[in-house]
Amino acid sequence: MTKPAHPIYNLHFALVCLSSLLFSASFNMLIPELPSYLSSLGGGEHKGLIIALFTLTAGISRPFSGRLTDTLGRVPVMAVGSIVCFVCGFLYPILGSVAGFLFLRLLHGFSTGFKPTATAAYVADIVPRERWGEALGFHGICFSTGLAIGPAIGSTIRLYFSLNTLFYTSSFLALMSIIILMNMKETLKVRQKFSLSILKISRKDIIAVEVLPAAIVTLLSYVAYGAILTVIPDWSQHLGIVNKGLFFMVFTIASLLIRFVAGKISDKYGRIYVINSGLVLLVIALVVIGYEKTAMGLLTGGVIYGVATGILSPALNAWTVDMSHPQYRGKAMATMYISLEAGIGLGALISGWFYQDVIGMVPYILYSTAVITILAIIYMMFRSKTPMKHQEDVLIEAEV
């Protein structure tokens, strides 16, 4: 008798997906308007720090969030991330100076340092191993929906209302995410009470060595995203696009349409095949965005970029979970996200340094990130052989 498929689309899964949607919309709706806001404060030369500082604290906090996820529980750590977003939205209007703004970008980064790490571990807890790719892909759809509607809503609010209204709306969405988390059941079976000793991090707590292949590819492929977050708002305006969130909406919608299928394909045929395909498309997208200097060319490149990231993200997440030890799943996901934040931060910092508000530098910045992505392809081709989890392997291991 055939064993019935595990019902992964249940209430717990729906709640974590909805919470992630609201969370991602909360912090990402600010992105298109922050470069011009910083310029209005007199800090235009620091645009590269908008993303770099955010990702710095996100990366620094990953080892702590991974350890806390594996000791205190998934839900409390997810809540910390949403609470940070809630608080920062109210502080942006108060700290209205360049120094205050940059401090808040540092503080705001703790949000993505905590919530995604615990969320990935939570999803892996409630979904059987043979459907990790599918589940993480669908969760990615919800997270990316927030990424898509966030910038579009943010720019629309800025067009018709004040910037403070935008900041307060960001806080409201984070609050909704917190309320949802309050109704979620904890999945960590053995939990510890909080103590300061839990926050003591040793070298072995920072990096999960077993997932380094996925971490390296993640780092190299996300340098481009840091550059895009930094220069595309100004590039969109230069090409005559009024709503600077339109590019982000287009590429995220494209990502949504491919993620669910990509996750299933990676479950069936393996992660390597899917990751390599995503990396090639990513290079093509970056070249198109840089070369086609029209609004239509930008949006076309955005579609290709969205498909590429929609293929890569669930496969890299699932590959990380494949190689992780179950009792250290939080640390494994933290390692992957450290690499992600490092890639985004480096991309933002380097592109901001080269950009310096000289719009003609944007294509060259994009071409450079395409070269870095090619390094990820070369690594995948020549790396030492790493065991991959195909559907057959997963089913055998599940039976054992």
SVG drawing of the C-alpha trace seen along z (x, -y; Angstrom):
<svg xmlns="http://www.w3.org/2000/svg" viewBox="-4 -68 42 70">
<polyline fill="none" stroke="black" stroke-width="0.4" points="0.0,0.0 1.4,-3.4 2.1,-5.8 0.0,-9.0 2.0,-12.2 2.7,-14.4 0.3,-17.4 2.9,-20.1 0.4,-22.8 -1.2,-23.0 -1.9,-25.8 1.6,-26.0 3.1,-26.3 0.6,-28.9 1.3,-31.0 5.1,-31.0 4.7,-31.9 2.3,-34.8 4.6,-36.1 7.5,-36.0 5.5,-37.9 4.7,-40.7 8.2,-40.8 9.9,-41.0 7.5,-43.7 8.2,-45.7 11.9,-46.2 12.1,-46.0 9.4,-48.7 12.0,-51.3 14.8,-50.3 13.8,-52.4 13.4,-55.6 16.4,-55.4 19.1,-56.5 17.3,-59.8 16.4,-60.2 20.1,-59.9 20.9,-62.5 18.4,-64.9 20.1,-64.5 23.4,-65.5 24.9,-62.0 24.7,-61.1 28.3,-59.9 27.4,-57.2 24.8,-55.4 26.8,-52.2 26.4,-52.0 22.6,-51.8 22.8,-48.1 26.4,-47.4 25.6,-48.5 22.3,-46.6 24.0,-43.4 27.0,-43.9 24.9,-43.5 22.8,-40.8 25.9,-38.8 27.4,-39.4 24.1,-38.4 23.8,-35.1 26.0,-32.9 24.0,-34.2 20.6,-33.6 21.7,-30.2 22.7,-29.2 19.6,-30.7 17.5,-28.9 19.0,-25.6 18.6,-26.3 15.8,-28.7 13.5,-27.8 12.5,-28.8 9.6,-31.1 11.3,-33.4 14.1,-34.1 11.7,-34.8 9.9,-37.2 13.1,-39.1 13.6,-39.8 10.1,-41.2 10.4,-43.3 13.5,-45.0 11.7,-46.0 8.8,-47.4 11.1,-49.5 13.2,-50.9 10.2,-52.1 9.4,-54.5 13.0,-55.6 13.8,-56.7 11.7,-59.9 13.3,-60.7 16.9,-60.2 16.9,-62.6 20.6,-63.0 23.2,-61.2 24.8,-59.7 21.4,-58.7 20.3,-57.2 23.4,-55.1 23.1,-53.9 19.5,-52.8 20.7,-50.8 23.1,-49.0 20.3,-48.3 17.8,-47.4 20.1,-44.7 19.5,-42.6 16.0,-41.9 17.2,-39.8 20.0,-38.3 17.4,-36.6 14.1,-35.9 15.1,-34.1 17.6,-31.8 14.9,-30.6 12.2,-30.4 14.2,-28.1 14.8,-25.8 11.1,-25.9 10.1,-24.9 12.6,-22.1 11.1,-20.9 7.5,-20.7 8.2,-19.3 9.5,-15.8 13.0,-15.7 11.9,-14.5 9.8,-17.7 12.2,-20.3 12.9,-21.8 9.2,-22.2 8.4,-23.6 11.3,-26.0 10.4,-27.0 6.8,-27.8 8.0,-29.7 10.3,-31.6 7.3,-32.6 5.6,-34.1 8.8,-35.9 9.4,-37.1 5.8,-38.4 6.7,-40.7 9.8,-41.7 7.7,-42.5 4.9,-44.4 7.1,-46.1 9.0,-48.4 6.0,-49.1 3.8,-50.0 6.7,-52.0 7.3,-54.1 3.5,-54.7 3.2,-55.9 6.1,-58.2 4.5,-59.7 1.2,-60.5 2.1,-60.8 5.1,-61.8 8.2,-59.8 7.2,-59.4 4.0,-57.7 6.2,-55.2 8.3,-54.5 5.2,-54.0 3.6,-51.7 6.8,-49.6 6.4,-49.3 2.7,-48.3 3.5,-45.4 6.2,-44.2 3.7,-44.4 1.3,-42.2 4.1,-39.7 4.7,-39.6 1.0,-39.0 1.0,-36.0 4.1,-34.5 2.3,-34.6 0.0,-31.9 2.7,-29.6 3.6,-26.3 7.2,-25.8 8.9,-22.9 12.2,-22.6 11.7,-19.6 14.5,-20.2 14.7,-23.8 16.9,-25.6 16.1,-28.6 17.9,-31.8 21.1,-32.6 24.1,-34.8 26.2,-31.6 24.1,-30.8 25.4,-34.0 29.0,-32.9 30.1,-32.0 33.1,-29.9 34.7,-29.4 32.8,-26.1 29.5,-27.9 30.1,-30.4 30.5,-28.3 29.0,-24.9 31.9,-23.5 29.7,-20.8 27.6,-23.4 30.5,-25.5 29.9,-24.5 26.5,-26.1 27.8,-29.0 30.5,-29.8 28.1,-29.8 25.6,-31.9 28.3,-34.5 29.4,-34.8 25.9,-34.9 24.6,-37.5 27.2,-40.2 25.1,-41.2 22.0,-41.7 23.9,-44.1 24.9,-46.1 21.4,-46.1 19.9,-47.3 22.4,-50.2 22.3,-51.5 19.0,-50.4 16.8,-53.0 18.9,-55.8 19.3,-53.9 15.5,-53.4 15.0,-57.1 17.7,-57.9 15.8,-55.7 12.6,-57.6 10.8,-55.1 8.8,-57.2 8.1,-54.4 11.6,-53.3 10.1,-50.1 8.9,-48.9 12.1,-47.0 12.0,-45.2 8.3,-44.3 9.0,-42.9 11.9,-40.8 10.2,-39.5 7.0,-38.5 9.2,-36.6 10.9,-34.9 7.5,-34.0 6.4,-32.3 9.4,-30.0 10.2,-29.2 7.5,-26.5 8.5,-24.6 12.2,-25.0 11.9,-23.6 10.2,-20.5 12.8,-20.1 15.6,-20.3 13.9,-17.6 13.7,-15.3 16.8,-15.9 19.2,-17.2 20.5,-20.6 23.6,-20.9 21.6,-20.9 19.2,-23.6 21.9,-25.8 24.0,-25.8 21.0,-26.8 20.2,-29.6 23.8,-30.9 23.9,-31.0 20.7,-33.0 22.0,-35.3 25.0,-36.3 22.7,-36.8 20.4,-39.1 23.2,-41.3 24.6,-41.8 21.1,-42.6 20.4,-45.1 23.8,-46.9 23.7,-46.8 20.1,-47.7 20.0,-51.3 16.2,-51.7 13.3,-51.3 12.1,-48.2 15.6,-46.7 15.9,-47.3 12.5,-45.5 13.4,-42.7 16.6,-42.1 14.6,-42.3 12.4,-39.4 15.5,-37.3 17.1,-38.2 13.9,-37.2 13.8,-33.8 17.5,-33.3 17.0,-34.1 13.8,-32.1 15.7,-29.1 18.8,-29.6 17.2,-30.5 15.2,-27.4 17.9,-25.1 20.6,-26.7 18.4,-26.6 17.5,-23.0 21.2,-22.1 22.2,-23.7 19.6,-21.7 20.7,-18.5 24.3,-18.8 23.4,-20.0 23.3,-17.9 19.7,-17.9 20.8,-19.0 22.7,-21.9 20.3,-23.0 20.1,-26.5 23.9,-26.9 23.8,-25.5 21.2,-28.0 23.1,-30.8 26.2,-29.9 24.4,-30.1 22.8,-33.4 26.2,-34.8 27.5,-34.2 24.4,-35.7 24.7,-38.9 28.5,-39.0 27.8,-38.9 25.1,-41.6 27.2,-43.8 30.3,-43.5 28.2,-44.2 26.7,-47.2 29.9,-48.6 32.0,-48.1 29.3,-49.4 28.7,-52.4 32.4,-53.2 32.6,-53.0 29.3,-54.7 29.7,-58.0 26.5,-59.3 28.1,-59.0 25.3,-57.4 27.5,-56.3 29.3,-53.8 26.2,-51.7 26.6,-49.4 30.3,-48.7 29.3,-47.8 26.7,-45.3 29.3,-43.8 31.7,-43.4 29.1,-41.5 28.4,-39.2 32.1,-38.3 31.9,-37.5 28.9,-35.3 30.9,-33.4 33.4,-32.6 30.5,-30.7 29.9,-28.7 33.6,-27.9 33.5,-26.8 30.6,-24.5 32.4,-23.0 35.7,-22.3 34.9,-21.9 35.7,-18.7 32.8,-16.2 30.1,-16.7 27.4,-14.1 24.1,-15.3 20.6,-14.4 18.4,-13.1 14.9,-12.0 16.0,-8.3 18.6,-9.0 16.2,-11.0 13.5,-8.3 16.1,-5.6 17.4,-7.7 13.9,-8.5 13.1,-4.8 16.2,-4.2"/>
</svg>
